[in-house]
Amino acid sequence: DRKPFKPRVNACKDSDGTLLNEKNRILGRWKNHFSELLGRDDSDGSQQAISIRADDLEPPDIDEVQEAIENLKSNKAAGADGIPAELLKCGGQELAKSLHNIIMDIWEAETIPTDWYDTIICPIHKKGDVHECSNYRGISLLACAYKVLSRILFLRLLPFAEREIGKYQAGFMKGKGTMDQIFTLRMMLEKSREFDMQLHHLFVDFQAAYDSIKRAELYRELLEMNIPKKLVRLIQVTMESVKCYVRVDGDLSDAFSTNSGLRQGDSL
């Protein structure tokens, strides 16, 4: 039987370096850590409302919904709703029709069910001191029904993104990966030695890349890329009222809202 994912974080350090080992204090510390990371106000006071055009983007059809359901990964931890992907994938045509009706309502009203905003954050250790919260990244467990909508929005966004992305980017590109970049780097090293040329490398690791994105600037960039306004508004709706909980050893922290960053684990 598949066991639910439970991060093993039996102790952590407070902001002043004090080691915490009581459950409630540990949960409170993790909540404060991610709340500070994701709760920063990224508004610069210049955000403008995105104009509404009824004919901006065609709504998804039932085939898009079915494709998104089939794309859900099995054997993954469920989100706050407790519904696993397997349930949607085995639900058949009737479930797909019901979910399509819900998504059509979302497309028209540009609002999503409040429980789709509920997000469980699981801290995953990256490197360094296992008791230091900053050495963890948060993986978001999302409602499966929301993942279907997110997948549809992603596929609608993809053609516009591919038009803007440079041909040398391998990350997040279908058919490309780190092996392509490693091959390119090795070829450059070989040729630099062969022709006795200098070669300089710059490696940049953006700290908290997902968590530090300013949403207002993201929306502006999407509009400048001539992404349909309807699509930008729907993307904005998926982020505007997110409510998060941190899960540690099977227990959940109190809820907190987010104002910046993206949810790791979201197709978008």
C-alpha positions, -999 to +999 in steps of 0.1 A: +000+000+000+012+035-008+020+055+023+014+093+024+045+115+022+056+127+056+086+149+058+109+139+087+114+172+105+115+163+142+133+196+152+141+229+138+158+262+147+140+293+156+149+326+139+174+333+168+190+299+165+172+282+194+166+245+187+128+237+189+116+202+196+080+207+207+054+200+180+034+232+183+065+254+183+080+235+153+047+240+134+046+276+143+082+281+132+076+265+098+045+286+094+064+318+101+092+308+078+070+302+048+047+331+057+076+355+056+089+340+024+056+340+005+037+367+024+057+397+012+037+424-005+050+426-040+027+454-051+044+486-063+012+506-064+012+506-102-008+475-109-036+481-134-068+461-138-067+439-169-094+449-193-122+424-201-129+412-236-156+385-240-141+371-272-105+370-259-101+333-256-122+303-264-133+281-235-118+246-232-138+217-246-144+183-231-113+168-249-090+193-232-104+184-198-100+146-205-065+151-216-057+171-185-072+143-163-052+116-181-020+137-176-024+136-138+004+116-122-005+086-102+010+076-068+013+111-057+002+126-023-033+141-023-038+178-016-060+194+011-091+179-004-078+143+001-087+133-034-060+113-052-054+116-089-064+079-094-100+088-084-103+114-112-086+092-137-110+063-130-140+085-129-149+080-165-169+102-189-195+114-164-168+128-140-151+145-169-183+161-180-190+173-144-155+188-141-159+204-176-190+221-164-172+235-134-143+247-155-167+264-179-183+283-150-148+293-139-139+304-174-170+326-175-170+340-139-132+341-135-134+328-100-125+293-087-138+273-057-123+285-025-111+250-015-090+249-047-068+276-031-059+254-001-023+244-004-003+220+018+034+229+018+058+200+025+094+211+034+120+192+014+156+194+026+180+207+000+214+209+017+232+220+048+219+220+084+188+199+086+175+221+114+177+253+094+144+262+077+161+282+050+178+250+038+145+235+028+123+242-002+085+239-001+066+215-024+029+224-027+003+197-026-027+209-046-063+198-051-065+174-081-094+192-097-074+224-096-045+206-113-068+199-142-076+236-147-039+244-142-029+220-169-054+235-193-041+270-186-005+258-190-012+242-224-030+274-236+000+295-224+027+271-239+026+283-276+031+319-265+059+310-241+078+289-267+077+319-290+096+340-265+120+314-250+155+312-265+166+280-283+194+274-259+171+269-228+167+233-219+150+236-185+112+232-186+113+225-224+098+194-239+124+170-254+153+188-236+170+184-203+202+188-183+220+162-205+217+186-234+234+213-214+261+190-201+268+179-237+270+215-248+293+224-220+316+195-227+318+204-264+327+240-255+355+228-232+369+204-259+368+231-286+384+257-263+413+233-257+416+223-293+418+259-305+436+272-274+409+297-266+398+312-233+364+300-220+346+316-191+315+300-174+290+318-152+267+296-130+238+314-113+217+298-087+187+321-079+179+319-042+142+310-036+135+315-073+099+303-072+091+319-039+105+354-047+087+360-080+067+393-079+033+385-092+024+420-103+055+421-125+047+386-138+013+397-150+027+428-167+053+406-185+026+383-197+007+412-211+038+426-228+043+392-245+008+396-260-007+368-240-045+369-243-059+391-215-084+364-206-056+339-200-037+364-179-068+371-158-074+334-152-037+329-142-041+358-119-072+343-103-053+311-095-029+330-074-048+358-057-063+340-027-040+311-020-042+298+016-013+276+028-007+251+056+027+235+063+027+198+069+054+184+093+054+148+104+017+145+094+006+176+114-006+208+098+002+243+109-023+271+110-032+287+077-016+318+062-020+337+029+006+344+003+012+376-017+043+366-037+059+336-054+045+306-073+035+272-060+061+245-066+041+216-080+017+238-100+018+233-138+018+271-141 
